[in-house]
Amino acid sequence: MVLVVDDDEGVRAVMATALEDDGWLVATAANGRVALSHLSDSTPAAIILDLRMPVMDGLTFAEHYRQYPEPRAPLILISATVTPSAVAQTGAVTGLRKPIDLNDLLNTVQRYAVDQSAQAHGLNEFRTTRQP
């Protein structure tokens, strides 16, 4: 499962659709607080995290998330103003600049999420196949 955290409903929907079409299970959250509630059920294969959101922003979410036990999902930071400093502050594996190129997003998720799930579980159990 990939968790998409962004306050813009349209952005969440576009990313979720692209990820689902690529075979991923997807959960979404409108802010960091809602995203933290998703983490009580399972550890995602990756978390796509917007930096600027109301209620709880990406930096605050990352501070809370670092307190969770391992294995933790890799954070992929997204923002119109993503910088190496912001990536380092959040502990993200990388950052993507908005507007998001969906091919870049899918390649980034594939690169980091598959590695994380394989390390944690010995196989890629988070992928699904679409039924016609």
VMD Tcl script that builds the backbone (N, CA, C; Angstrom):
set m [mol new atoms 396]
animate dup $m
set s [atomselect $m all]
$s set {name element resname resid chain x y z} {
  {N N MET 1 A 0.841 -1.171 0.000}
  {CA C MET 1 A 0.000 0.000 0.000}
  {C C MET 1 A 0.892 1.242 0.000}
  {N N VAL 2 A 0.513 2.220 -0.792}
  {CA C VAL 2 A 1.193 3.511 -0.831}
  {C C VAL 2 A 0.242 4.531 -0.215}
  {N N LEU 3 A 0.739 5.320 0.718}
  {CA C LEU 3 A -0.048 6.361 1.361}
  {C C LEU 3 A 0.283 7.701 0.715}
  {N N VAL 4 A -0.740 8.367 0.170}
  {CA C VAL 4 A -0.589 9.677 -0.478}
  {C C VAL 4 A -1.160 10.730 0.467}
  {N N VAL 5 A -0.316 11.675 0.893}
  {CA C VAL 5 A -0.715 12.699 1.856}
  {C C VAL 5 A -0.570 14.068 1.194}
  {N N ASP 6 A -1.712 14.702 0.891}
  {CA C ASP 6 A -1.715 16.016 0.245}
  {C C ASP 6 A -3.050 16.676 0.534}
  {N N ASP 7 A -3.046 17.960 0.833}
  {CA C ASP 7 A -4.288 18.661 1.144}
  {C C ASP 7 A -5.120 18.984 -0.088}
  {N N ASP 8 A -4.549 18.901 -1.266}
  {CA C ASP 8 A -5.271 19.182 -2.507}
  {C C ASP 8 A -5.939 17.899 -2.998}
  {N N GLU 9 A -7.273 17.882 -2.929}
  {CA C GLU 9 A -8.031 16.685 -3.298}
  {C C GLU 9 A -7.755 16.248 -4.733}
  {N N GLY 10 A -7.636 17.195 -5.645}
  {CA C GLY 10 A -7.358 16.866 -7.042}
  {C C GLY 10 A -6.002 16.207 -7.220}
  {N N VAL 11 A -4.991 16.724 -6.536}
  {CA C VAL 11 A -3.648 16.142 -6.605}
  {C C VAL 11 A -3.666 14.725 -6.038}
  {N N ARG 12 A -4.327 14.547 -4.885}
  {CA C ARG 12 A -4.447 13.199 -4.296}
  {C C ARG 12 A -5.098 12.242 -5.272}
  {N N ALA 13 A -6.182 12.671 -5.902}
  {CA C ALA 13 A -6.921 11.794 -6.811}
  {C C ALA 13 A -6.081 11.408 -8.023}
  {N N VAL 14 A -5.375 12.360 -8.607}
  {CA C VAL 14 A -4.544 12.067 -9.786}
  {C C VAL 14 A -3.429 11.090 -9.422}
  {N N MET 15 A -2.746 11.349 -8.298}
  {CA C MET 15 A -1.664 10.444 -7.895}
  {C C MET 15 A -2.200 9.064 -7.542}
  {N N ALA 16 A -3.325 9.009 -6.829}
  {CA C ALA 16 A -3.907 7.721 -6.455}
  {C C ALA 16 A -4.292 6.918 -7.692}
  {N N THR 17 A -4.909 7.557 -8.663}
  {CA C THR 17 A -5.303 6.861 -9.893}
  {C C THR 17 A -4.084 6.328 -10.633}
  {N N ALA 18 A -3.051 7.143 -10.763}
  {CA C ALA 18 A -1.831 6.696 -11.454}
  {C C ALA 18 A -1.205 5.504 -10.736}
  {N N LEU 19 A -1.142 5.562 -9.414}
  {CA C LEU 19 A -0.561 4.463 -8.638}
  {C C LEU 19 A -1.410 3.199 -8.741}
  {N N GLU 20 A -2.733 3.347 -8.651}
  {CA C GLU 20 A -3.623 2.191 -8.784}
  {C C GLU 20 A -3.499 1.575 -10.171}
  {N N ASP 21 A -3.440 2.407 -11.196}
  {CA C ASP 21 A -3.272 1.899 -12.561}
  {C C ASP 21 A -1.946 1.162 -12.723}
  {N N ASP 22 A -0.970 1.508 -11.892}
  {CA C ASP 22 A 0.335 0.844 -11.917}
  {C C ASP 22 A 0.363 -0.395 -11.014}
  {N N GLY 23 A -0.776 -0.703 -10.378}
  {CA C GLY 23 A -0.882 -1.926 -9.593}
  {C C GLY 23 A -0.733 -1.782 -8.094}
  {N N TRP 24 A -0.667 -0.580 -7.581}
  {CA C TRP 24 A -0.507 -0.368 -6.147}
  {C C TRP 24 A -1.851 -0.219 -5.457}
  {N N LEU 25 A -1.947 -0.716 -4.244}
  {CA C LEU 25 A -3.047 -0.364 -3.355}
  {C C LEU 25 A -2.715 1.022 -2.821}
  {N N VAL 26 A -3.720 1.879 -2.678}
  {CA C VAL 26 A -3.464 3.268 -2.289}
  {C C VAL 26 A -4.419 3.680 -1.179}
  {N N ALA 27 A -3.884 4.384 -0.193}
  {CA C ALA 27 A -4.685 5.075 0.813}
  {C C ALA 27 A -4.320 6.549 0.697}
  {N N THR 28 A -5.261 7.422 1.035}
  {CA C THR 28 A -4.996 8.855 0.936}
  {C C THR 28 A -5.334 9.544 2.251}
  {N N ALA 29 A -4.709 10.688 2.456}
  {CA C ALA 29 A -4.971 11.512 3.635}
  {C C ALA 29 A -4.814 12.975 3.246}
  {N N ALA 30 A -5.662 13.829 3.827}
  {CA C ALA 30 A -5.651 15.251 3.497}
  {C C ALA 30 A -4.644 16.052 4.314}
  {N N ASN 31 A -4.076 15.442 5.352}
  {CA C ASN 31 A -3.065 16.126 6.165}
  {C C ASN 31 A -2.304 15.100 6.992}
  {N N GLY 32 A -1.275 15.564 7.667}
  {CA C GLY 32 A -0.424 14.665 8.433}
  {C C GLY 32 A -1.135 13.959 9.567}
  {N N ARG 33 A -2.064 14.628 10.226}
  {CA C ARG 33 A -2.788 14.003 11.339}
  {C C ARG 33 A -3.601 12.804 10.852}
  {N N VAL 34 A -4.311 12.965 9.751}
  {CA C VAL 34 A -5.083 11.854 9.188}
  {C C VAL 34 A -4.139 10.742 8.742}
  {N N ALA 35 A -3.006 11.114 8.166}
  {CA C ALA 35 A -2.027 10.114 7.717}
  {C C ALA 35 A -1.530 9.273 8.883}
  {N N LEU 36 A -1.256 9.896 10.025}
  {CA C LEU 36 A -0.795 9.139 11.192}
  {C C LEU 36 A -1.826 8.107 11.624}
  {N N SER 37 A -3.112 8.434 11.489}
  {CA C SER 37 A -4.151 7.470 11.870}
  {C C SER 37 A -4.150 6.249 10.953}
  {N N HIS 38 A -3.739 6.401 9.700}
  {CA C HIS 38 A -3.638 5.264 8.779}
  {C C HIS 38 A -2.534 4.304 9.205}
  {N N LEU 39 A -1.538 4.810 9.888}
  {CA C LEU 39 A -0.366 4.006 10.218}
  {C C LEU 39 A -0.605 3.040 11.365}
  {N N SER 40 A -1.731 3.185 12.072}
  {CA C SER 40 A -2.029 2.237 13.148}
  {C C SER 40 A -2.447 0.883 12.595}
  {N N ASP 41 A -2.897 0.846 11.348}
  {CA C ASP 41 A -3.362 -0.399 10.740}
  {C C ASP 41 A -2.246 -1.188 10.071}
  {N N SER 42 A -1.326 -0.504 9.401}
  {CA C SER 42 A -0.271 -1.203 8.665}
  {C C SER 42 A 0.846 -0.232 8.301}
  {N N THR 43 A 1.969 -0.803 7.891}
  {CA C THR 43 A 3.084 0.007 7.405}
  {C C THR 43 A 3.008 0.064 5.888}
  {N N PRO 44 A 2.869 1.255 5.318}
  {CA C PRO 44 A 2.827 1.346 3.856}
  {C C PRO 44 A 4.179 0.995 3.236}
  {N N ALA 45 A 4.155 0.702 1.960}
  {CA C ALA 45 A 5.395 0.460 1.220}
  {C C ALA 45 A 6.120 1.773 0.960}
  {N N ALA 46 A 5.370 2.876 0.892}
  {CA C ALA 46 A 5.944 4.211 0.713}
  {C C ALA 46 A 4.904 5.245 1.134}
  {N N ILE 47 A 5.393 6.414 1.526}
  {CA C ILE 47 A 4.516 7.535 1.863}
  {C C ILE 47 A 4.919 8.718 0.985}
  {N N ILE 48 A 3.966 9.192 0.193}
  {CA C ILE 48 A 4.168 10.385 -0.635}
  {C C ILE 48 A 3.611 11.546 0.178}
  {N N LEU 49 A 4.462 12.488 0.537}
  {CA C LEU 49 A 4.136 13.481 1.550}
  {C C LEU 49 A 4.301 14.906 1.035}
  {N N ASP 50 A 3.192 15.659 1.041}
  {CA C ASP 50 A 3.256 17.085 0.709}
  {C C ASP 50 A 3.894 17.823 1.881}
  {N N LEU 51 A 4.653 18.832 1.591}
  {CA C LEU 51 A 5.337 19.582 2.641}
  {C C LEU 51 A 4.405 20.581 3.324}
  {N N ARG 52 A 3.593 21.282 2.532}
  {CA C ARG 52 A 2.751 22.353 3.077}
  {C C ARG 52 A 1.286 21.930 3.074}
  {N N MET 53 A 0.753 21.730 4.298}
  {CA C MET 53 A -0.651 21.348 4.473}
  {C C MET 53 A -1.169 21.987 5.753}
  {N N PRO 54 A -2.481 22.263 5.810}
  {CA C PRO 54 A -3.061 22.735 7.068}
  {C C PRO 54 A -3.183 21.572 8.064}
  {N N VAL 55 A -3.512 21.878 9.273}
  {CA C VAL 55 A -3.706 20.940 10.386}
  {C C VAL 55 A -2.365 20.363 10.836}
  {N N MET 56 A -1.713 19.563 10.009}
  {CA C MET 56 A -0.373 19.057 10.297}
  {C C MET 56 A 0.405 18.992 8.999}
  {N N ASP 57 A 1.479 19.772 8.903}
  {CA C ASP 57 A 2.268 19.816 7.674}
  {C C ASP 57 A 3.213 18.617 7.575}
  {N N GLY 58 A 3.910 18.532 6.461}
  {CA C GLY 58 A 4.785 17.394 6.213}
  {C C GLY 58 A 5.946 17.297 7.181}
  {N N LEU 59 A 6.507 18.429 7.583}
  {CA C LEU 59 A 7.630 18.419 8.517}
  {C C LEU 59 A 7.196 17.885 9.885}
  {N N THR 60 A 6.049 18.341 10.368}
  {CA C THR 60 A 5.539 17.868 11.658}
  {C C THR 60 A 5.184 16.388 11.583}
  {N N PHE 61 A 4.556 15.969 10.477}
  {CA C PHE 61 A 4.269 14.544 10.290}
  {C C PHE 61 A 5.557 13.728 10.383}
  {N N ALA 62 A 6.596 14.176 9.677}
  {CA C ALA 62 A 7.863 13.439 9.654}
  {C C ALA 62 A 8.470 13.336 11.051}
  {N N GLU 63 A 8.363 14.401 11.850}
  {CA C GLU 63 A 8.876 14.366 13.227}
  {C C GLU 63 A 8.167 13.289 14.038}
  {N N HIS 64 A 6.850 13.211 13.906}
  {CA C HIS 64 A 6.082 12.175 14.608}
  {C C HIS 64 A 6.409 10.789 14.064}
  {N N TYR 65 A 6.512 10.692 12.760}
  {CA C TYR 65 A 6.721 9.383 12.123}
  {C C TYR 65 A 8.078 8.781 12.488}
  {N N ARG 66 A 9.079 9.607 12.681}
  {CA C ARG 66 A 10.407 9.099 13.068}
  {C C ARG 66 A 10.376 8.385 14.417}
  {N N GLN 67 A 9.347 8.620 15.211}
  {CA C GLN 67 A 9.218 7.965 16.512}
  {C C GLN 67 A 8.581 6.579 16.398}
  {N N TYR 68 A 8.053 6.230 15.226}
  {CA C TYR 68 A 7.451 4.916 15.020}
  {C C TYR 68 A 8.553 3.864 14.950}
  {N N PRO 69 A 8.222 2.630 15.365}
  {CA C PRO 69 A 9.230 1.561 15.287}
  {C C PRO 69 A 9.517 1.177 13.839}
  {N N GLU 70 A 10.684 0.630 13.623}
  {CA C GLU 70 A 11.069 0.135 12.293}
  {C C GLU 70 A 10.312 -1.160 12.033}
  {N N PRO 71 A 10.073 -1.569 10.807}
  {CA C PRO 71 A 10.463 -0.842 9.604}
  {C C PRO 71 A 9.495 0.308 9.326}
  {N N ARG 72 A 10.043 1.407 8.884}
  {CA C ARG 72 A 9.232 2.557 8.493}
  {C C ARG 72 A 9.285 2.692 6.980}
  {N N ALA 73 A 8.188 3.163 6.434}
  {CA C ALA 73 A 8.111 3.376 4.985}
  {C C ALA 73 A 8.999 4.546 4.584}
  {N N PRO 74 A 9.581 4.488 3.399}
  {CA C PRO 74 A 10.336 5.639 2.911}
  {C C PRO 74 A 9.385 6.799 2.603}
  {N N LEU 75 A 9.818 8.002 2.957}
  {CA C LEU 75 A 9.052 9.205 2.660}
  {C C LEU 75 A 9.537 9.784 1.342}
  {N N ILE 76 A 8.584 10.099 0.466}
  {CA C ILE 76 A 8.869 10.778 -0.796}
  {C C ILE 76 A 8.208 12.144 -0.684}
  {N N LEU 77 A 9.009 13.173 -0.550}
  {CA C LEU 77 A 8.509 14.520 -0.326}
  {C C LEU 77 A 8.085 15.151 -1.644}
  {N N ILE 78 A 6.915 15.815 -1.635}
  {CA C ILE 78 A 6.453 16.545 -2.813}
  {C C ILE 78 A 6.112 17.974 -2.396}
  {N N SER 79 A 6.499 18.920 -3.229}
  {CA C SER 79 A 6.219 20.321 -2.941}
  {C C SER 79 A 6.606 21.164 -4.149}
  {N N ALA 80 A 5.940 22.286 -4.301}
  {CA C ALA 80 A 6.334 23.228 -5.352}
  {C C ALA 80 A 7.679 23.851 -5.011}
  {N N THR 81 A 8.031 23.823 -3.733}
  {CA C THR 81 A 9.277 24.441 -3.280}
  {C C THR 81 A 10.209 23.421 -2.634}
  {N N VAL 82 A 10.206 22.194 -3.121}
  {CA C VAL 82 A 11.060 21.160 -2.519}
  {C C VAL 82 A 12.533 21.545 -2.679}
  {N N THR 83 A 13.283 21.384 -1.603}
  {CA C THR 83 A 14.713 21.704 -1.604}
  {C C THR 83 A 15.473 20.552 -0.951}
  {N N PRO 84 A 16.760 20.442 -1.206}
  {CA C PRO 84 A 17.553 19.418 -0.510}
  {C C PRO 84 A 17.459 19.560 1.012}
  {N N SER 85 A 17.361 20.787 1.493}
  {CA C SER 85 A 17.231 21.028 2.928}
  {C C SER 85 A 15.923 20.454 3.472}
  {N N ALA 86 A 14.824 20.655 2.744}
  {CA C ALA 86 A 13.528 20.115 3.168}
  {C C ALA 86 A 13.546 18.592 3.157}
  {N N VAL 87 A 14.170 18.012 2.139}
  {CA C VAL 87 A 14.287 16.552 2.066}
  {C C VAL 87 A 15.059 16.050 3.285}
  {N N ALA 88 A 16.159 16.698 3.610}
  {CA C ALA 88 A 16.970 16.287 4.760}
  {C C ALA 88 A 16.212 16.478 6.072}
  {N N GLN 89 A 15.502 17.593 6.218}
  {CA C GLN 89 A 14.745 17.868 7.446}
  {C C GLN 89 A 13.682 16.823 7.710}
  {N N THR 90 A 13.024 16.352 6.676}
  {CA C THR 90 A 11.952 15.373 6.852}
  {C C THR 90 A 12.479 13.948 6.917}
  {N N GLY 91 A 13.728 13.742 6.518}
  {CA C GLY 91 A 14.254 12.379 6.466}
  {C C GLY 91 A 13.756 11.628 5.250}
  {N N ALA 92 A 13.275 12.362 4.253}
  {CA C ALA 92 A 12.757 11.728 3.033}
  {C C ALA 92 A 13.898 11.115 2.227}
  {N N VAL 93 A 13.553 10.116 1.411}
  {CA C VAL 93 A 14.554 9.497 0.540}
  {C C VAL 93 A 14.821 10.354 -0.688}
  {N N THR 94 A 13.846 11.177 -1.063}
  {CA C THR 94 A 13.983 12.064 -2.217}
  {C C THR 94 A 12.840 13.067 -2.197}
  {N N GLY 95 A 12.903 14.029 -3.108}
  {CA C GLY 95 A 11.841 15.006 -3.248}
  {C C GLY 95 A 11.483 15.193 -4.708}
  {N N LEU 96 A 10.211 15.425 -4.957}
  {CA C LEU 96 A 9.717 15.688 -6.309}
  {C C LEU 96 A 9.025 17.041 -6.308}
  {N N ARG 97 A 9.307 17.823 -7.339}
  {CA C ARG 97 A 8.733 19.167 -7.440}
  {C C ARG 97 A 7.354 19.109 -8.103}
  {N N LYS 98 A 6.402 19.855 -7.504}
  {CA C LYS 98 A 5.087 20.011 -8.111}
  {C C LYS 98 A 5.184 21.067 -9.196}
  {N N PRO 99 A 4.447 20.958 -10.286}
  {CA C PRO 99 A 3.517 19.868 -10.578}
  {C C PRO 99 A 4.272 18.564 -10.851}
  {N N ILE 100 A 3.705 17.490 -10.357}
  {CA C ILE 100 A 4.346 16.178 -10.409}
  {C C ILE 100 A 4.238 15.583 -11.806}
  {N N ASP 101 A 5.354 15.109 -12.313}
  {CA C ASP 101 A 5.362 14.291 -13.529}
  {C C ASP 101 A 5.017 12.872 -13.078}
  {N N LEU 102 A 3.900 12.331 -13.565}
  {CA C LEU 102 A 3.429 11.032 -13.081}
  {C C LEU 102 A 4.409 9.902 -13.364}
  {N N ASN 103 A 5.124 9.965 -14.475}
  {CA C ASN 103 A 6.137 8.932 -14.741}
  {C C ASN 103 A 7.250 8.989 -13.704}
  {N N ASP 104 A 7.675 10.197 -13.337}
  {CA C ASP 104 A 8.683 10.341 -12.284}
  {C C ASP 104 A 8.161 9.790 -10.961}
  {N N LEU 105 A 6.903 10.081 -10.660}
  {CA C LEU 105 A 6.299 9.587 -9.422}
  {C C LEU 105 A 6.303 8.061 -9.386}
  {N N LEU 106 A 5.824 7.440 -10.456}
  {CA C LEU 106 A 5.751 5.975 -10.500}
  {C C LEU 106 A 7.136 5.348 -10.424}
  {N N ASN 107 A 8.093 5.918 -11.140}
  {CA C ASN 107 A 9.462 5.391 -11.090}
  {C C ASN 107 A 10.060 5.534 -9.695}
  {N N THR 108 A 9.780 6.647 -9.041}
  {CA C THR 108 A 10.305 6.879 -7.697}
  {C C THR 108 A 9.688 5.912 -6.701}
  {N N VAL 109 A 8.385 5.717 -6.771}
  {CA C VAL 109 A 7.725 4.763 -5.874}
  {C C VAL 109 A 8.270 3.363 -6.119}
  {N N GLN 110 A 8.379 2.978 -7.374}
  {CA C GLN 110 A 8.914 1.649 -7.697}
  {C C GLN 110 A 10.321 1.483 -7.123}
  {N N ARG 111 A 11.132 2.502 -7.273}
  {CA C ARG 111 A 12.529 2.416 -6.816}
  {C C ARG 111 A 12.633 2.238 -5.307}
  {N N TYR 112 A 11.884 3.034 -4.551}
  {CA C TYR 112 A 12.031 3.023 -3.104}
  {C C TYR 112 A 11.089 2.054 -2.400}
  {N N ALA 113 A 9.845 1.961 -2.829}
  {CA C ALA 113 A 8.885 1.104 -2.135}
  {C C ALA 113 A 9.213 -0.366 -2.300}
  {N N VAL 114 A 9.579 -0.786 -3.471}
  {CA C VAL 114 A 9.892 -2.198 -3.690}
  {C C VAL 114 A 11.080 -2.602 -2.837}
  {N N ASP 115 A 12.107 -1.758 -2.783}
  {CA C ASP 115 A 13.271 -2.062 -1.952}
  {C C ASP 115 A 12.876 -2.178 -0.481}
  {N N GLN 116 A 12.040 -1.273 -0.005}
  {CA C GLN 116 A 11.617 -1.281 1.390}
  {C C GLN 116 A 10.812 -2.527 1.711}
  {N N SER 117 A 9.842 -2.877 0.872}
  {CA C SER 117 A 9.009 -4.043 1.167}
  {C C SER 117 A 9.813 -5.322 1.061}
  {N N ALA 118 A 10.739 -5.382 0.133}
  {CA C ALA 118 A 11.569 -6.578 0.004}
  {C C ALA 118 A 12.443 -6.750 1.239}
  {N N GLN 119 A 13.000 -5.668 1.753}
  {CA C GLN 119 A 13.824 -5.754 2.954}
  {C C GLN 119 A 12.995 -6.180 4.153}
  {N N ALA 120 A 11.823 -5.624 4.289}
  {CA C ALA 120 A 11.018 -5.876 5.472}
  {C C ALA 120 A 10.308 -7.220 5.435}
  {N N HIS 121 A 9.957 -7.688 4.243}
  {CA C HIS 121 A 9.109 -8.868 4.149}
  {C C HIS 121 A 9.674 -9.973 3.274}
  {N N GLY 122 A 10.792 -9.748 2.659}
  {CA C GLY 122 A 11.395 -10.785 1.836}
  {C C GLY 122 A 10.770 -10.918 0.462}
  {N N LEU 123 A 9.743 -10.149 0.176}
  {CA C LEU 123 A 9.111 -10.170 -1.142}
  {C C LEU 123 A 8.292 -8.916 -1.305}
  {N N ASN 124 A 7.782 -8.731 -2.493}
  {CA C ASN 124 A 7.004 -7.535 -2.783}
  {C C ASN 124 A 5.523 -7.853 -2.640}
  {N N GLU 125 A 5.029 -7.899 -1.410}
  {CA C GLU 125 A 3.643 -8.280 -1.172}
  {C C GLU 125 A 2.661 -7.125 -1.303}
  {N N PHE 126 A 3.155 -5.917 -1.554}
  {CA C PHE 126 A 2.275 -4.766 -1.630}
  {C C PHE 126 A 1.730 -4.530 -3.034}
  {N N ARG 127 A 2.255 -5.240 -4.018}
  {CA C ARG 127 A 1.780 -5.071 -5.390}
  {C C ARG 127 A 0.501 -5.881 -5.577}
  {N N THR 128 A -0.354 -5.393 -6.415}
  {CA C THR 128 A -1.565 -6.117 -6.766}
  {C C THR 128 A -1.643 -6.188 -8.279}
  {N N THR 129 A -2.462 -7.080 -8.769}
  {CA C THR 129 A -2.707 -7.104 -10.206}
  {C C THR 129 A -4.153 -6.703 -10.425}
  {N N ARG 130 A -4.360 -5.930 -11.442}
  {CA C ARG 130 A -5.720 -5.497 -11.761}
  {C C ARG 130 A -6.447 -6.604 -12.497}
  {N N GLN 131 A -7.690 -6.789 -12.116}
  {CA C GLN 131 A -8.542 -7.753 -12.805}
  {C C GLN 131 A -9.322 -7.020 -13.889}
  {N N PRO 132 A -9.483 -7.645 -15.058}
  {CA C PRO 132 A -10.225 -6.955 -16.131}
  {C C PRO 132 A -11.679 -6.737 -15.769}
}
mol reanalyze $m
mol bondsrecalc $m
mol representation Tube
mol addrep $m
